[in-house]
Structures are given as C-alpha cells and as structure tokens.
C-alpha cells in the first residue's frame, strides 16, 4: 500500500514571503485562512498593509493580494 502525503497550504504575502517564520505551511486551507486572519490583525492599527510591490493595500483587499499555495 502506498501512503499518500496530505497536501499542505502555504500562505505567501503580497511581497512574496511566508506570513510566519514558525510555520511554513498549514495542514489544510481552513487552518491557512485562520493563520492569515491572525497575521492580518497586526496591521489593523495602521489600517493597511504596506507592500514594496503594491504600495498601501487596504486590509479588506489583503487576502486577494496573498497567495494560498498547495504544497
């Protein structure tokens, strides 16, 4: 019997790096979305995410600028 490896999900910021240093990927899409929401809270006070590639990104649009990548 061949054991299939479960696909994990990485969350990549608008600037192309993983959103957390401690976790390079998450066990499923729901866990990745939860981690993304926690990460996005860091920017709530300033009201936007500052990206070198895209300038100021409104927090309501931040998820659209991130990549949820199956690995």
Secondary structure, DSSP 8 states (H G I E B T S, - for coil): --------EEEE-TTSSBS-SS-S-BSSHHHHHHHHHHHHGGGTTTTEEEETTTEEEETTTHHHHSEEEE-
